[in-house]
Amino acid sequence: MKSEDYVLGTDAQELARLSFQHEAWVAHAYALWQRAGLRTGMTVLDLGAGPGFTSLDLAQVVGPTGKVIARERSARFLEFLAAESRRRGLAWIEPSLGDVETLELPPDSVDALYARWLFCWVADAGVALERAIRPLKKGGVVVLQEYLDWSAMKLLPRDPAFERGVEACMHSWKAANATIDIVERIPELAERCGLVVEQLAPIARSGAVGSLEWRWMDEFFSQYLPKLVPAGLLSPRELEAALAVWREPRSGPSRRCVTPTMADVVLRKA
């Protein structure tokens, strides 16, 4: 897979979507980091850093006596992060270009690693996790936020057009060889890699029209579903019906969304 070959691309439109997505989930990330014990002076590996919105926040957590290694396979995203790091004076962020599967860091050089929506996309999550924890110190922590049940999302009242869009997405994940509900495999993979599961907590969020949850789902479907028409997974008519779900007047005050079920995961290196 090429470095720029992302499901939604790496252009300015996707950068804006990722920025909003980060804002929608940043409070959950900070709460998880606190529970996992991330603190000042740590070296944290941010895997699949994207444009680095999370790396910038992690840099605030570890402070100038710590370090954040932002591992990302898109050079375009890392260029954005490098510029933003300079603008904010965060010299302790270290961009690292490449996949997790080719990561090479010295043993015992990392206190913690964090990843959000990464292991569901890699070809072999077990191999990727084993590679990722090689530089992790004994007693170090692996902090993940991944999908537990992507297709659990709903619109209330239920809508067949929306559900058809979800079905098409699930077919696309399968075609891409993604293991979208990767949390189902985390306990097995952790044991294989010598990691102890300390936390595995499902997250299901819901929101009314205009909420963070609503906007997060709306922006994803608006950008992704059109890509499924050329692939033959949605017809143009089905696409129009699915996108119309998010618009007035069908999206009235009684409408609510339930997001995909995520999970907070904390693993410890024995």
N, C-alpha and C positions, 0 to 999 in steps of 0.2 A: 504494500500500500504506500502511495506517495505521501510525503510529509504534509502536503496541502490537501489531501484527499479526505476531507471531513464530511460528515453527513449533511451538514448545513453550510459547508464552505468556511472561508476565512475572510470574507469581504467586509466592507463597512457596515452593511446591514446586519450581518451576523455578529459583528463586534458590539453593535448597539443592543442586540437581543441578549448576548451573553452578559453585558453590563447590567441590564435589568434583571436577568435571571439571578445574577450574583446578589443583587439587592434583595431579591425575594427570599433568598436562603441564607443570607449572611448572619442573621440572628441565631439560626439553628447551628451554623458552623461555630460561632464563638462559644455557644453553650457547650457544644461537644468538645471543643478544644480544652475548655476549662475542666470538664469532667475527666478528660484524658490526662490532664496534668501538664499541658504545654505551658511553658513559662519563659521568663527572661533568661538569656544566655544559651538557650538550646540551639542546636543545628537541626533544622527541619527540612526534609525533602518533600517538595510539593510536586507530586507526580501528575502528569497530564495537566500542566498549569494553565494551558490555553493562553489568553492574553494577560494573565497574571493578576486578575482582580483579587484572587485568594492569596497569592504570594504577597501582594501589598499589605493585606491585613495580617498575614502571618508575620511579616516583618515588624509590625507594631507590637505583636505579642512577644517576640523574642528579643526585640530591641537591638541597639548597635553592638552589644556584646555577644549577640547570637548571629546566626546566619540562616538564610532561606535559599535553598538550591531549587530553582524552578526548572524542572525537566519537562520539555515540550518539543514535539516533533515538527511544529510549524514555525519556520523562520520568521514569517510575517507576524505571528503572534508574539514571538520573543522580541522582535524589534519594537513593537508597541510597549512591551513591558520594560525594556531597557530605557526607552525614552521617558516613560512615566516614573521609573525609579530615579532617574537623574533629576526630573522635575521636582520630585518630593524629597530629594536628598537621602534616599534609602540605599546607601552604598553597600549594605550587607545582603542585598539580593544578588544571587549569582545565577544568571541564565545558563541553561545547559540544553543544547540542541540534540534531540534524538528520541528514540522510542524507549519505553521502559525495558523492553527485551534486550537492548544493547547497552544498558546502563553499566558504567564501570566507575565505582568509587572505592576508596580504600576501606578495608574492614574497620569496624568500630569508629566510623567517622560521623555517624548520624544518630541523633537522639530520638527522633520521631519521623515518621513519614505520614503524609496526608494525601488522599485521593478522593475525588468526587466524580462519579460517572466516568470512570476510567476502565475498571476491570471488566465491565459489561461489554466493552468494545474490543478487547484484545483477542487475538486468535486463540491463545491458550492461557487462561487466567492462572493456572497453577504454575506454569513456567514463569510468567510475568511476576507473580508474587514472590516466588523463590529468588528471582533475580533482584527484585526490589529490596528485599530484607538483608541481602548480603552485607551492605555497609552498616546495618543497624546494630547498635551496641546491645549487649546482653541486658535484658530488662527494658530495652527500648520499646516504644509503642507504635503500633500501626493504627491509624485513624481513617476510617472509610465512611463515605456516604454514597450508597449505591441503591439500585432498585431492588425491591423485594417482590413486587407484583405490579408491573407497569400497566397491565390491562385492567387493573382494578378501578381505574378512573371512571367517573360517571358524570353525567349531567342530570340534575333533578329539576323538574320532571324529566324522565328519560326521553332520549331522542334517537330514533333509528338512524338518522343521517350521521349523527356524531358517532354512534357505535360502529357504523360502517367505516368511518375514518379510522377509528381505533383498530379495527380488524385489518385494514390495509397496512397500517403501520406495523402491526405484529408480523404480517407476512414479509414486510421489507426487512425487519430485523433478522428474521430467519434467513432470508436471501443473502444478507450481509454476513452470515455466520456469527452474529452477535449472540451472546448469552445475556439477554436484557435483564432477566431476573437473577442476576449473579449472586445475590445474597443467599439464595437457596443452597449454594455450594460453599459458602464461606466457612462453615464449621469443618467440613471435610478438608478443604484446602488449607485451613489454618493448622489442623492436626498434622497434615502431611509436611508442612513447613516448620514444625516445632513451635507454633504459636498457640498461646492460650487465649480463648475467647473470654474477655472480661465483660463486654457489653454487646448486646444485639437487640436493639430497640426499634420496633416498627414506627414509622411516621406516616400518618394519613392526615392531610390537611383539606379543608374545604373553605369556600368563600362565595360571597354573593357577586353579582355583576359589578365589575370595576375594582374588585379586590386584587391584592397581589397575586393570589392563587389564580383568579380568573384571567388576569392579564398574562401571567406566566404561560398558562395553557393556550390561550388565544394566540400569543405571538409564536409559539412553537408550531401550532397547527397551520397558521396562516403562511408560514414560510416553508414548512415541510410537505404538507399535503400536495401542493402543486407539483412537486418532484415525483410523485407517485403516478401521475397520469401518463407520462412517457414510458414509465416502466410497466404499464398495463395493470397496475394494482387498483386504480380508481378510474372510472370514466369521467369525462368532463362534467356530465350532469351530476354524478355523485360528489365530485369535488365542490361544485357550486352549492349543493345542498348542505354539505358538511361545513363549509365556511359560513353559510348563512345563519347557522346556529348561533354564532357569536354576535350577530347584529340585531339591532332593533327591527321590528317590534317583538320578535320571538324571544329575545333575551330580556324579558321584563323583570320586575322586582321579585317575582317568586322564583326565578331561576337561580340555581346554585350549582357549583362544580365541586367535585371531589377529585383531588389530584391522584396521580399514581402513588402507590405505597412505596415509600422509601424505607431505609433503615440506617440508623447510626450504629457503627460497629467499632469496637475498641479491642484490639488484639495486643498481646504482650509477648515479646520474645523471651523464651525461657532460658 
